[in-house]
Amino acid sequence: MDNHDISLKTEKIGRLRRRLKRRRSRYVWFQNALFKIKSFDQMFVIIMAMLIGVAAGGLASLFRMLIDLFRLAFWGKGPLIDLVIAAPVYLQIGAPAVGGALVAWFVHRFAPEAKGHGVPEVMNSVATQNGFIRMRIVVVKAVASALSIASGASVGREGPIVQVGSAFGSTIGQIFQVSARRMKTFLGCGAAAGIAATFNAPIAGAIFASEVILGDFSAAAIGPIIIASVFGTVISRAIYGDFPAFEPPTYLLQSPVEIIFYIVLGLLTGVVAWIFVRTLYKSEDIFDAWKAPVLLKGLLGGALLGSIAIYLPHVLGVGYETMEAVLGGNMLFGMALLLVFAKIIATSLSMGFGASGGVFAPSLFIGSMLGGAVGIIFHSFFPEITAPSGAYALVGMAAMVAATTHAPVTAVLIIFELTTEYSVILPLMISSIIAMVLASRLLKGSSIYTLKLERRGINIHGGADLNVLDKIKISTLKRRIVDTVRGDMPLEELLEKMAKVTAPNIYVKTESGALKGIITQSSVRRYLNHYEDVPKDVVAEDIMNASVEVITDATPIHEALRRMTEMDLEALPVVDENQLLTGELDRNSIVNQYQDLLIQADSASAIAASMKYIQKHFHEKTEVLPGFYLARINVPSMFINQTLRAVNARNAYGVDVLLVRRRHNKESKNIIPTPDMALTANDQLLIFGEEKNIEKMCNTA
């Protein structure tokens, strides 16, 4: 290589360094500008709530336009039911089949979490992921759900727009690196604005986000959510006008006695809600158990749905036209009752084969048909004291939503805003509460949203803390029991033994080793206080508690803690299937392990958030303390297949490895490092240390 080539190469390297330096300075300037805005705390939150509301309102409007565009491609222009009735059989079956196949492949390829009704994924993000949602969900969920609804899948618009709006709110939080609590609030703002814009219901949107998504009605959370909901509605009304989704005739409570009929409707709705939820998840189980390509599942499932639509086209899509008919009292009893179960099957089938859409609108549909059918019967037998069937259809909508979502306040308010009908507010309230209580009882406290997460082992009510807690396994924490006694041990001998041990409990065993009872310090205290009055023949069996609850290796940790609290014990015996003692679990070991895991989980979330803002060059660093930097680097070649213990980064290079990001099949996973973790060529390391030490490690061959 001559001097000219060396000069050219040096100049090229110099230009590259200057370009990187300029890019870095622009990044730092932008980051500083963001954090200056963020420093005005309350004003920052209000501005962000407005921004999220406007964006979510715009996204909801774009989503509706996308549905119309795809529907035009699949069916043509006009009301969906009329188009389906007029279509040839091959199109009635083919459109849902093609749509199902496209959606199943698209979601599986780009974002599997976009499958299904969306709201459980958002709830999971709040409970276990501190509000983090991938930005790509905005695009994938919108396209997949629009394809599903337009091609005829029996799903609704609200679930997708909740997930889309929440993803946008989460993205705003990630850009500004807000706290976990504020991140959840921004996510709730997106959900509220999406619902408000979709249904033209600002109050219901705010309550839905607070009641269902966040479970938080505090002033710090509800204020921004209301602001976002208002701005989402303003954008929607500017585009589509200020009109209620339904305009039923005015219905009144005809007689105080009529409340009895609405109570009956609430009971029936609770049972039908239970059938709907169970059928929905049974369908998902059947399709999940079928080991076939997702494309084939979508194709066959869509074809089956289209076959139903040949005879009952009303079950396709959202179904607003059919709900308008039953609310106006323009439907026969037989058809209304048939559509209750046809819609349950159609929605379950759609969710099973992989359609992307919500279950809120199907719940409205099923409730309106059930209420309409029940109302026809009541009004036929008691015309003087009952309202027309449309009133019962209206109440049935709210009752079904309350029963499936366990959100009665949202149910009542959204029906009020969807119809602007206040005259039947009392029946709405009583039927909704009764339906929710009965459905909750039948579903063992689960809603249509939480059941999906519980089936994955995620306790949505416990939040992040309880899900971290249940990662602890009893088998790893229990200790061997050495303090056991025989049942016929005299009291004096027992007291001498207890004076020598420090364990909180002593266990009485049978000759075969099975647990017979437990003796605690408190159980012998009454004997010590009146020792002179105690009979001389008292033995261990007389003092022990034979009814103590036991646990096994499979018992969840939170359940073990609950039993300790109820029985006021510091430790519980662990037994096997034959009731033989295998160890003891004490409260302190649980608490210590839980604290360690919680710190690790919080650290991983914080570090993972920081990694997103370090530029993706071979090594880029950002100063977090004077002279100390965070840097993300690809694993140096000499470290591949070595453990972190062998690398010995702290002693050899003066840096700490905080996090390992492992890439596999285009997915990335953040892992808390352990000494025995072997590094791979696909890993990236987040390291912390002085600049010179980071450079030393980065320059390792």
C-alpha positions as CSV (number, residue, x, y, z in Angstrom):
1,M,0.0,0.0,0.0
2,D,1.6,3.3,-1.1
3,N,1.4,6.6,0.7
4,H,-1.5,7.9,-1.5
5,D,-3.7,4.9,-0.5
6,I,-2.7,5.4,3.2
7,S,-3.6,9.1,2.9
8,L,-7.0,8.3,1.3
9,K,-7.8,5.8,4.0
10,T,-6.8,8.1,6.8
11,E,-9.0,10.9,5.3
12,K,-11.9,8.5,5.0
13,I,-11.5,7.4,8.6
14,G,-11.4,11.1,9.6
15,R,-14.6,11.9,7.8
16,L,-16.3,8.9,9.4
17,R,-15.2,10.1,12.9
18,R,-16.4,13.6,12.3
19,R,-19.8,12.3,11.0
20,L,-20.2,10.2,14.1
21,K,-19.2,13.1,16.3
22,R,-21.8,15.4,14.7
23,R,-24.4,12.7,15.0
24,R,-23.5,12.2,18.6
25,S,-23.7,16.0,19.3
26,R,-27.2,16.2,17.7
27,Y,-28.3,13.2,19.8
28,V,-27.1,14.9,23.0
29,W,-28.8,18.2,22.0
30,F,-32.1,16.4,21.3
31,Q,-31.9,14.4,24.5
32,N,-31.1,17.6,26.6
33,A,-34.0,19.4,24.9
34,L,-36.4,16.5,25.8
35,F,-35.3,16.5,29.4
36,K,-35.7,20.3,29.7
37,I,-39.3,19.9,28.7
38,K,-39.6,17.0,31.1
39,S,-38.4,19.2,34.1
40,F,-41.7,21.1,34.1
41,D,-43.4,18.1,35.8
42,Q,-47.2,18.9,35.8
43,M,-47.1,20.9,32.6
44,F,-45.1,18.1,31.0
45,V,-47.8,15.5,31.9
46,I,-50.6,17.7,30.6
47,I,-48.8,18.3,27.3
48,M,-48.0,14.6,26.8
49,A,-51.7,13.7,27.7
50,M,-52.9,16.1,25.0
51,L,-50.3,14.7,22.5
52,I,-51.3,11.1,23.2
53,G,-55.0,12.0,23.0
54,V,-54.6,13.7,19.6
55,A,-52.5,10.9,18.2
56,A,-54.8,8.2,19.5
57,G,-57.8,10.0,18.1
58,G,-56.1,10.3,14.8
59,L,-55.0,6.6,14.8
60,A,-58.5,5.5,15.6
61,S,-59.8,7.5,12.7
62,L,-57.1,6.0,10.4
63,F,-58.0,2.6,11.7
64,R,-61.7,3.1,10.7
65,M,-60.6,4.3,7.2
66,L,-58.3,1.2,6.9
67,I,-61.2,-1.0,7.7
68,D,-63.4,0.7,5.0
69,L,-60.6,0.4,2.5
70,F,-60.1,-3.3,3.1
71,R,-63.9,-4.0,3.1
72,L,-64.1,-2.3,-0.2
73,A,-61.5,-4.7,-1.5
74,F,-63.1,-7.8,-0.1
75,W,-66.8,-7.1,-0.5
76,G,-67.4,-3.8,-2.4
77,K,-69.2,-0.7,-1.3
78,G,-72.3,-0.7,1.0
79,P,-73.7,-2.3,4.2
80,L,-71.8,-5.5,5.0
81,I,-74.9,-7.6,5.6
82,D,-76.4,-6.6,2.2
83,L,-73.1,-7.3,0.5
84,V,-72.7,-10.7,2.0
85,I,-76.3,-11.7,1.2
86,A,-75.8,-10.6,-2.4
87,A,-72.4,-12.2,-2.8
88,P,-71.9,-15.6,-4.5
89,V,-71.2,-18.6,-2.2
90,Y,-67.5,-18.8,-3.1
91,L,-67.1,-15.2,-1.9
92,Q,-69.1,-15.7,1.2
93,I,-66.7,-18.5,2.2
94,G,-63.6,-17.2,0.4
95,A,-63.4,-13.7,1.8
96,P,-63.2,-14.7,5.5
97,A,-60.9,-17.6,4.5
98,V,-58.4,-15.4,2.7
99,G,-58.6,-12.7,5.3
100,G,-58.1,-15.3,8.1
101,A,-55.0,-16.7,6.4
102,L,-53.5,-13.3,5.7
103,V,-54.0,-12.1,9.3
104,A,-52.7,-15.4,10.8
105,W,-49.5,-15.2,8.8
106,F,-49.0,-11.5,9.2
107,V,-49.4,-11.5,13.0
108,H,-47.2,-14.6,13.4
109,R,-44.5,-13.2,11.2
110,F,-44.2,-9.6,12.6
111,A,-45.8,-9.4,16.2
112,P,-47.3,-12.5,17.8
113,E,-48.6,-10.4,20.7
114,A,-51.0,-8.7,18.2
115,K,-53.0,-11.9,18.0
116,G,-56.4,-11.9,19.8
117,H,-58.3,-9.1,21.5
118,G,-55.4,-6.9,22.6
119,V,-56.7,-5.7,26.0
120,P,-55.1,-8.6,28.0
121,E,-51.7,-7.8,26.4
122,V,-52.0,-4.2,27.6
123,M,-53.1,-5.3,31.1
124,N,-50.1,-7.6,31.2
125,S,-47.8,-4.8,30.2
126,V,-49.1,-2.7,33.1
127,A,-48.9,-5.5,35.6
128,T,-45.5,-7.1,34.7
129,Q,-43.6,-4.9,32.3
130,N,-43.9,-1.5,33.8
131,G,-45.9,-0.3,30.8
132,F,-43.5,-1.2,28.0
133,I,-45.0,-2.1,24.6
134,R,-43.2,-2.4,21.3
135,M,-43.9,0.5,18.9
136,R,-44.3,-1.9,16.0
137,I,-47.6,-3.0,17.6
138,V,-49.2,0.2,16.3
139,V,-48.7,-0.8,12.7
140,V,-49.1,-4.6,13.0
141,K,-52.2,-4.5,15.2
142,A,-53.9,-1.9,13.1
143,V,-53.3,-3.7,9.8
144,A,-54.2,-7.1,11.2
145,S,-57.4,-6.0,12.9
146,A,-58.5,-4.0,9.9
147,L,-58.0,-7.1,7.7
148,S,-59.9,-9.3,10.2
149,I,-62.9,-7.0,10.6
150,A,-63.1,-6.1,6.9
151,S,-62.9,-9.7,5.7
152,G,-65.7,-10.7,8.1
153,A,-64.1,-12.0,11.3
154,S,-66.6,-11.7,14.2
155,V,-64.5,-9.2,16.2
156,G,-64.7,-5.6,17.3
157,R,-62.7,-2.4,16.9
158,E,-62.2,-1.5,20.6
159,G,-59.5,-4.1,21.5
160,P,-57.2,-3.1,18.6
161,I,-57.5,0.6,19.2
162,V,-56.8,0.1,22.9
163,Q,-53.6,-1.7,22.1
164,V,-52.7,0.7,19.4
165,G,-53.3,3.8,21.6
166,S,-51.6,2.2,24.5
167,A,-48.5,1.3,22.4
168,F,-48.3,4.9,21.3
169,G,-48.6,6.2,24.9
170,S,-45.9,3.7,25.9
171,T,-43.6,4.8,23.1
172,I,-43.9,8.5,24.3
173,G,-43.0,7.3,27.8
174,Q,-40.0,5.4,26.4
175,I,-38.8,8.4,24.4
176,F,-38.8,10.6,27.5
177,Q,-37.6,7.8,29.8
178,V,-40.3,8.5,32.4
179,S,-40.8,6.5,35.6
180,A,-42.6,3.2,35.6
181,R,-45.7,4.8,37.2
182,R,-45.8,7.6,34.7
183,M,-45.3,5.1,31.9
184,K,-48.4,3.3,33.0
185,T,-50.3,6.6,33.1
186,F,-49.3,7.4,29.5
187,L,-50.3,3.9,28.4
188,G,-53.7,4.5,30.1
189,C,-54.0,7.8,28.3
190,G,-53.6,6.0,24.9
191,A,-56.2,3.4,25.8
192,A,-58.7,6.0,27.0
193,A,-58.3,8.2,24.0
194,G,-58.6,5.2,21.7
195,I,-61.9,4.0,23.3
196,A,-63.3,7.6,23.4
197,A,-62.5,8.2,19.7
198,T,-63.9,4.8,18.6
199,F,-67.2,5.1,20.4
200,N,-67.5,8.9,20.7
201,A,-67.6,8.3,24.5
202,P,-65.1,10.4,26.4
203,I,-66.4,9.6,29.9
204,A,-66.5,5.8,29.2
205,G,-63.1,5.9,27.7
206,A,-61.5,7.5,30.8
207,I,-63.4,5.1,33.1
208,F,-62.4,2.1,31.0
209,A,-58.7,2.9,31.2
210,S,-58.9,3.5,34.9
211,E,-61.2,0.6,35.8
212,V,-60.0,-2.1,33.4
213,I,-56.5,-1.2,32.2
214,L,-54.8,0.4,35.2
215,G,-57.1,-0.3,38.1
216,D,-56.2,3.1,39.4
217,F,-58.6,6.0,40.1
218,S,-56.0,8.2,41.9
219,A,-55.9,11.9,40.9
220,A,-52.4,11.6,39.5
221,A,-53.6,9.0,37.0
222,I,-57.2,10.0,36.2
223,G,-56.4,13.6,35.4
224,P,-54.1,13.0,32.4
225,I,-56.4,10.1,31.3
226,I,-59.4,12.5,31.2
227,I,-57.4,15.0,29.2
228,A,-56.3,12.4,26.7
229,S,-59.9,11.1,26.4
230,V,-61.2,14.6,25.7
231,F,-58.7,15.3,23.0
232,G,-59.2,11.8,21.4
233,T,-62.9,12.5,21.2
234,V,-62.4,16.0,19.8
235,I,-60.3,14.6,16.9
236,S,-62.9,11.9,16.2
237,R,-65.8,14.3,16.2
238,A,-63.9,16.7,13.9
239,I,-63.6,13.9,11.4
240,Y,-66.9,11.9,11.8
241,G,-69.2,14.4,13.5
242,D,-70.8,14.3,17.0
243,F,-73.3,11.4,16.7
244,P,-74.1,8.6,19.0
245,A,-73.3,5.1,17.8
246,F,-76.9,4.0,18.2
247,E,-80.1,6.0,18.2
248,P,-82.8,3.8,19.8
249,P,-86.3,5.1,20.7
250,T,-86.9,6.5,24.1
251,Y,-87.7,3.7,26.6
252,L,-89.0,4.2,30.2
253,L,-89.3,2.0,33.2
254,Q,-93.1,1.3,33.0
255,S,-93.6,0.0,36.5
256,P,-91.6,-0.6,39.7
257,V,-92.5,-4.2,39.3
258,E,-90.6,-4.3,36.0
259,I,-87.4,-4.3,38.0
260,I,-88.0,-8.0,38.7
261,F,-87.8,-8.7,34.9
262,Y,-84.5,-6.8,34.6
263,I,-83.2,-8.9,37.5
264,V,-84.1,-12.0,35.6
265,L,-82.3,-10.6,32.6
266,G,-79.2,-10.0,34.7
267,L,-79.2,-13.6,35.9
268,L,-79.6,-15.0,32.3
269,T,-76.9,-12.6,31.0
270,G,-74.5,-13.9,33.7
271,V,-75.0,-17.5,32.5
272,V,-74.7,-16.6,28.8
273,A,-71.5,-14.6,29.6
274,W,-70.0,-17.7,31.2
275,I,-70.9,-19.8,28.2
276,F,-69.4,-17.2,25.9
277,V,-66.1,-17.0,27.8
278,R,-65.7,-20.7,28.1
279,T,-66.5,-21.3,24.5
280,L,-64.1,-18.6,23.4
281,Y,-61.1,-20.2,25.2
282,K,-62.1,-23.7,24.3
283,S,-61.9,-22.7,20.7
284,E,-58.5,-21.2,21.2
285,D,-57.3,-24.5,22.9
286,I,-58.6,-26.6,20.0
287,F,-56.8,-24.5,17.4
288,D,-53.6,-24.2,19.5
289,A,-53.5,-28.0,20.0
290,W,-53.7,-28.5,16.2
291,K,-50.2,-28.8,15.0
292,A,-50.6,-27.1,11.6
293,P,-49.2,-24.0,9.9
294,V,-50.8,-20.8,11.1
295,L,-51.7,-20.0,7.4
296,L,-53.7,-23.2,7.2
297,K,-55.4,-22.6,10.5
298,G,-56.5,-19.1,9.4
299,L,-57.7,-20.4,6.0
300,L,-59.8,-23.3,7.5
301,G,-61.1,-21.2,10.3
302,G,-62.2,-18.4,8.0
303,A,-63.8,-20.9,5.7
304,L,-65.9,-22.3,8.6
305,L,-66.9,-18.8,9.6
306,G,-67.9,-18.1,6.0
307,S,-70.0,-21.2,6.0
308,I,-72.0,-19.9,8.9
309,A,-72.4,-16.6,7.2
310,I,-74.2,-18.3,4.2
311,Y,-77.2,-18.7,6.5
312,L,-76.6,-16.0,9.1
313,P,-74.6,-13.1,7.6
314,H,-75.4,-11.0,10.7
315,V,-72.6,-12.7,12.6
316,L,-69.8,-11.2,10.4
317,G,-67.9,-8.1,11.3
318,V,-68.9,-5.8,14.2
319,G,-72.6,-6.1,13.7
320,Y,-73.8,-2.5,14.4
321,E,-76.6,-2.7,11.8
322,T,-78.1,-5.8,13.5
323,M,-77.9,-4.2,16.9
324,E,-79.7,-1.1,15.6
325,A,-82.5,-3.4,14.4
326,V,-83.0,-5.2,17.8
327,L,-82.7,-1.9,19.7
328,G,-85.6,-0.5,17.6
329,G,-87.7,-3.6,18.3
330,N,-87.5,-4.8,14.7
331,M,-86.5,-8.4,15.2
332,L,-88.3,-11.7,15.8
333,F,-87.8,-13.8,18.9
334,G,-86.4,-16.8,17.1
335,M,-83.9,-14.8,15.1
336,A,-82.7,-12.9,18.2
337,L,-82.2,-16.1,20.2
338,L,-80.5,-17.9,17.3
339,L,-78.1,-15.0,16.9
340,V,-77.0,-15.1,20.6
341,F,-75.5,-18.5,20.1
342,A,-74.4,-18.0,16.5
343,K,-72.4,-14.9,17.5
344,I,-70.8,-16.9,20.4
345,I,-69.7,-19.6,17.9
346,A,-68.6,-17.1,15.3
347,T,-66.5,-15.0,17.7
348,S,-65.0,-18.1,19.3
349,L,-64.1,-19.4,15.9
350,S,-62.6,-16.1,14.9
351,M,-60.4,-15.9,18.0
352,G,-59.4,-19.5,17.7
353,F,-58.0,-19.4,14.2
354,G,-56.0,-16.3,14.9
355,A,-58.1,-13.2,14.0
356,S,-57.0,-9.9,15.5
357,G,-59.8,-7.9,17.1
358,G,-61.8,-7.1,20.2
359,V,-64.4,-8.9,22.2
360,F,-66.2,-5.8,23.5
361,A,-68.4,-5.3,20.4
362,P,-69.3,-9.1,20.3
363,S,-70.3,-8.7,23.9
364,L,-72.6,-5.8,23.0
365,F,-74.0,-7.9,20.1
366,I,-74.7,-11.0,22.2
367,G,-76.2,-8.9,25.1
368,S,-78.5,-7.0,22.8
369,M,-79.8,-10.2,21.1
370,L,-80.3,-11.9,24.5
371,G,-82.0,-8.8,25.9
372,G,-84.2,-8.5,22.8
373,A,-85.3,-12.1,22.9
374,V,-86.1,-11.9,26.7
375,G,-87.9,-8.6,26.2
376,I,-90.1,-10.1,23.5
377,I,-91.3,-12.8,25.9
378,F,-91.8,-10.4,28.9
379,H,-93.7,-7.8,26.7
380,S,-95.9,-10.5,25.2
381,F,-97.1,-11.8,28.6
382,F,-97.1,-8.4,30.5
383,P,-97.6,-5.6,28.0
384,E,-99.0,-3.2,30.5
385,I,-96.1,-3.2,32.9
386,T,-93.1,-3.8,30.6
387,A,-91.3,-1.7,28.1
388,P,-90.9,-2.9,24.5
389,S,-88.2,-5.4,23.7
390,G,-85.7,-2.7,22.6
391,A,-85.4,-1.5,26.2
392,Y,-84.3,-5.0,27.3
393,A,-81.9,-5.2,24.4
394,L,-80.3,-1.9,25.5
395,V,-80.0,-3.2,29.1
396,G,-78.7,-6.5,27.9
397,M,-75.8,-4.8,26.1
398,A,-74.6,-3.2,29.4
399,A,-75.2,-6.4,31.4
400,M,-73.2,-8.5,29.0
401,V,-70.3,-6.1,28.9
402,A,-70.3,-5.9,32.7
403,A,-70.4,-9.7,33.0
404,T,-67.6,-10.4,30.6
405,T,-65.2,-7.6,31.5
406,H,-66.1,-7.2,35.2
407,A,-66.3,-3.5,34.7
408,P,-69.9,-2.4,35.5
409,V,-69.2,1.3,35.7
410,T,-67.7,1.3,32.2
411,A,-70.6,-0.8,31.0
412,V,-73.3,1.5,32.2
413,L,-71.5,4.7,31.1
414,I,-70.6,3.4,27.7
415,I,-74.2,2.3,26.9
416,F,-75.3,5.7,28.1
417,E,-72.9,7.5,25.8
418,L,-73.4,5.1,22.9
419,T,-77.2,5.8,22.9
420,T,-77.5,9.1,24.9
421,E,-80.4,7.2,26.6
422,Y,-80.8,8.0,30.3
423,S,-84.3,6.8,30.9
424,V,-83.4,3.2,31.6
425,I,-80.4,3.9,33.8
426,L,-81.8,2.1,36.9
427,P,-82.4,-1.2,34.9
428,L,-78.9,-0.8,33.4
429,M,-77.4,-0.6,36.8
430,I,-79.2,-3.5,38.5
431,S,-78.9,-5.9,35.6
432,S,-75.2,-5.1,35.1
433,I,-74.3,-5.7,38.7
434,I,-76.3,-8.9,39.0
435,A,-74.8,-10.2,35.7
436,M,-71.3,-9.4,36.8
437,V,-71.6,-11.0,40.2
438,L,-73.0,-14.2,38.7
439,A,-70.5,-14.4,35.9
440,S,-67.7,-13.7,38.3
441,R,-68.9,-16.6,40.5
442,L,-69.1,-19.0,37.6
443,L,-65.7,-17.9,36.2
444,K,-64.1,-18.0,39.7
445,G,-63.4,-14.3,39.7
446,S,-61.9,-14.1,36.2
447,S,-63.0,-11.8,33.4
448,I,-62.7,-12.4,29.7
449,Y,-59.5,-10.4,29.8
450,T,-57.8,-11.7,32.9
451,L,-58.6,-15.4,32.2
452,K,-56.3,-15.2,29.1
453,L,-53.4,-14.1,31.3
454,E,-54.2,-16.5,34.1
455,R,-54.0,-19.4,31.6
456,R,-50.4,-18.2,31.0
457,G,-49.6,-18.2,34.7
458,I,-49.8,-14.4,35.0
459,N,-51.7,-13.1,38.1
460,I,-53.0,-9.7,36.8
461,H,-54.4,-8.7,40.2
462,G,-51.1,-9.2,42.0
463,G,-49.2,-7.0,39.5
464,A,-45.5,-7.2,39.0
465,D,-44.7,-7.9,42.7
466,L,-46.9,-11.1,42.9
467,N,-45.6,-12.4,39.6
468,V,-42.0,-11.9,40.7
469,L,-43.0,-13.6,44.0
470,D,-44.4,-16.7,42.3
471,K,-41.1,-17.2,40.4
472,I,-39.7,-18.5,43.8
473,K,-39.9,-22.3,44.1
474,I,-40.5,-24.0,47.4
475,S,-38.1,-26.8,46.4
476,T,-35.2,-24.4,46.3
477,L,-35.9,-22.6,49.6
478,K,-37.1,-25.4,51.9
479,R,-34.6,-26.6,54.5
480,R,-34.1,-30.0,56.0
481,I,-36.0,-30.7,59.2
482,V,-34.0,-31.9,62.1
483,D,-36.3,-30.9,65.0
484,T,-38.8,-33.8,65.1
485,V,-40.1,-35.7,68.1
486,R,-42.2,-38.8,68.7
487,G,-45.8,-38.4,69.8
488,D,-45.3,-40.0,73.2
489,M,-42.4,-37.8,74.3
490,P,-43.1,-36.5,77.9
491,L,-43.7,-32.8,78.4
492,E,-40.5,-32.3,80.5
493,E,-38.3,-33.9,77.8
494,L,-40.0,-31.9,75.1
495,L,-39.4,-28.6,77.0
496,E,-35.8,-29.5,77.4
497,K,-35.5,-30.1,73.7
498,M,-37.2,-26.8,72.8
499,A,-34.9,-24.9,75.0
500,K,-31.9,-26.1,72.9
501,V,-33.2,-25.4,69.4
502,T,-33.8,-22.1,67.6
503,A,-36.3,-23.4,65.0
504,P,-39.8,-21.8,65.3
505,N,-41.6,-25.2,65.0
506,I,-41.0,-28.7,66.2
507,Y,-42.8,-31.5,64.2
508,V,-44.4,-34.6,65.5
509,K,-44.0,-37.6,63.1
510,T,-45.4,-41.1,62.9
511,E,-43.1,-44.1,62.9
512,S,-43.4,-44.1,59.0
513,G,-42.2,-40.5,58.8
514,A,-45.6,-38.9,58.0
515,L,-46.4,-35.6,59.6
516,K,-48.7,-36.0,62.6
517,G,-48.8,-32.5,64.1
518,I,-46.8,-29.3,64.8
519,I,-45.7,-27.7,68.1
520,T,-44.9,-24.0,68.3
521,Q,-43.5,-21.9,71.0
522,S,-46.9,-20.3,71.6
523,S,-48.6,-23.7,71.9
524,V,-46.5,-24.6,75.0
525,R,-46.6,-21.2,76.6
526,R,-49.8,-21.9,78.5
527,Y,-48.2,-25.0,80.0
528,L,-45.1,-23.0,81.1
529,N,-47.3,-20.3,82.8
530,H,-49.1,-23.0,84.9
531,Y,-46.5,-25.7,84.9
532,E,-47.4,-26.8,88.5
533,D,-51.0,-27.5,87.4
534,V,-50.1,-29.6,84.3
535,P,-50.7,-33.3,84.7
536,K,-47.5,-35.4,84.8
537,D,-48.6,-37.7,82.0
538,V,-48.9,-34.9,79.3
539,V,-47.0,-35.9,76.1
540,A,-46.2,-34.2,72.8
541,E,-49.4,-35.4,71.1
542,D,-51.5,-33.5,73.7
543,I,-49.8,-30.2,72.9
544,M,-49.5,-30.5,69.1
545,N,-51.8,-28.9,66.5
546,A,-53.0,-31.8,64.4
547,S,-55.0,-29.6,62.0
548,V,-52.1,-27.5,60.6
549,E,-52.1,-26.9,56.9
550,V,-49.2,-28.2,54.9
551,I,-47.7,-27.3,51.6
552,T,-45.9,-29.2,48.8
553,D,-43.2,-28.3,46.4
554,A,-45.9,-27.3,43.9
555,T,-47.7,-24.8,46.2
556,P,-47.4,-21.2,44.9
557,I,-45.3,-19.0,47.2
558,H,-48.1,-16.5,47.7
559,E,-50.4,-19.2,48.9
560,A,-47.8,-20.4,51.3
561,L,-47.4,-16.9,52.7
562,R,-51.2,-16.6,53.0
563,R,-51.4,-19.8,55.1
564,M,-48.5,-18.6,57.3
565,T,-50.3,-15.3,57.9
566,E,-53.7,-17.0,58.7
567,M,-52.2,-19.5,61.1
568,D,-49.7,-17.0,62.6
569,L,-46.7,-19.2,61.8
570,E,-43.2,-18.4,60.9
571,A,-42.7,-21.6,59.0
572,L,-44.7,-24.4,57.4
573,P,-43.9,-28.0,56.9
574,V,-43.4,-29.3,53.3
575,V,-44.7,-32.8,52.5
576,D,-44.8,-35.0,49.5
577,E,-47.8,-36.8,48.0
578,N,-47.7,-39.4,50.8
579,Q,-47.7,-36.7,53.6
580,L,-44.0,-37.6,54.4
581,L,-42.0,-34.6,55.7
582,T,-39.5,-33.4,53.1
583,G,-38.5,-30.0,54.7
584,E,-39.6,-26.7,56.2
585,L,-40.2,-23.4,54.6
586,D,-39.7,-20.3,56.7
587,R,-40.9,-16.7,56.1
588,N,-37.5,-15.0,56.3
589,S,-36.1,-17.1,53.4
590,I,-39.1,-16.1,51.2
591,V,-38.7,-12.4,52.0
592,N,-35.0,-12.4,51.3
593,Q,-35.3,-14.2,48.0
594,Y,-38.2,-12.0,47.0
595,Q,-36.3,-8.8,47.7
596,D,-33.4,-10.1,45.6
597,L,-35.6,-11.0,42.7
598,L,-37.5,-7.7,42.8
599,I,-34.3,-5.7,42.8
600,Q,-33.1,-7.7,39.8
601,A,-36.4,-7.2,38.0
602,D,-36.4,-3.4,38.6
603,S,-32.7,-3.2,37.6
604,A,-33.3,-5.1,34.4
605,S,-36.2,-2.8,33.4
606,A,-34.2,0.3,34.1
607,I,-31.1,-0.9,32.4
608,A,-33.1,-2.2,29.4
609,A,-34.7,1.2,29.0
610,S,-31.2,2.9,29.1
611,M,-29.9,0.5,26.4
612,K,-32.5,1.8,23.9
613,Y,-31.0,5.3,24.0
614,I,-27.4,4.2,23.3
615,Q,-26.8,4.4,19.6
616,K,-26.3,1.1,17.7
617,H,-22.7,1.3,16.6
618,F,-20.0,-1.2,17.6
619,H,-19.6,0.7,20.8
620,E,-21.3,3.9,21.9
621,K,-21.3,5.2,25.4
622,T,-23.3,7.8,27.3
623,E,-22.1,9.6,30.5
624,V,-24.3,8.8,33.5
625,L,-22.0,10.1,36.2
626,P,-19.0,12.4,35.9
627,G,-16.3,10.3,34.3
628,F,-18.4,7.1,34.3
629,Y,-20.2,5.8,31.3
630,L,-22.8,3.2,30.2
631,A,-21.8,1.5,26.9
632,R,-23.3,-1.2,24.8
633,I,-20.8,-3.4,22.9
634,N,-20.9,-6.5,20.8
635,V,-19.2,-9.4,22.5
636,P,-15.5,-9.3,21.5
637,S,-14.5,-12.3,19.5
638,M,-12.1,-13.6,22.2
639,F,-14.9,-13.8,24.8
640,I,-17.3,-15.9,22.6
641,N,-18.1,-19.3,24.4
642,Q,-16.4,-18.1,27.6
643,T,-18.3,-17.6,30.8
644,L,-18.4,-14.2,32.5
645,R,-16.4,-15.7,35.4
646,A,-13.6,-16.6,32.9
647,V,-13.8,-13.1,31.2
648,N,-13.4,-11.5,34.7
649,A,-14.3,-8.1,33.4
650,R,-14.1,-6.3,36.7
651,N,-10.5,-7.4,37.5
652,A,-9.2,-7.6,33.9
653,Y,-10.7,-4.4,32.5
654,G,-12.2,-2.4,35.4
655,V,-15.8,-2.5,34.2
656,D,-19.0,-4.2,35.3
657,V,-21.2,-6.2,33.0
658,L,-24.8,-5.0,34.0
659,L,-26.9,-6.7,31.4
660,V,-26.6,-9.2,28.5
661,R,-28.9,-8.7,25.5
662,R,-29.2,-12.0,23.7
663,R,-30.6,-12.1,20.1
664,H,-32.4,-15.2,18.7
665,N,-34.5,-15.4,15.6
666,K,-34.8,-11.6,15.3
667,E,-36.0,-11.4,18.9
668,S,-34.0,-9.9,21.8
669,K,-34.1,-10.8,25.4
670,N,-32.5,-8.9,28.3
671,I,-30.8,-11.2,30.8
672,I,-29.3,-10.5,34.3
673,P,-25.8,-11.8,34.0
674,T,-24.5,-14.7,36.2
675,P,-20.9,-15.8,36.6
676,D,-21.5,-19.1,34.8
677,M,-23.3,-17.5,31.8
678,A,-21.5,-18.4,28.6
679,L,-21.4,-15.6,26.0
680,T,-22.4,-16.1,22.4
681,A,-21.6,-14.3,19.1
682,N,-25.2,-12.9,19.1
683,D,-24.8,-11.2,22.5
684,Q,-24.4,-7.5,23.3
685,L,-23.1,-6.4,26.7
686,L,-24.2,-3.3,28.7
687,I,-21.1,-2.3,30.6
688,F,-20.4,0.4,33.2
689,G,-17.1,2.0,34.1
690,E,-14.6,4.8,33.5
691,E,-14.1,5.8,29.8
692,K,-10.5,4.5,29.6
693,N,-11.5,1.1,30.9
694,I,-14.5,0.9,28.5
695,E,-12.2,1.7,25.6
696,K,-9.8,-0.9,26.8
697,M,-12.5,-3.6,26.8
698,C,-13.9,-2.4,23.4
699,N,-10.5,-2.7,21.8
700,T,-10.0,-6.3,22.9
701,A,-9.4,-8.5,19.9
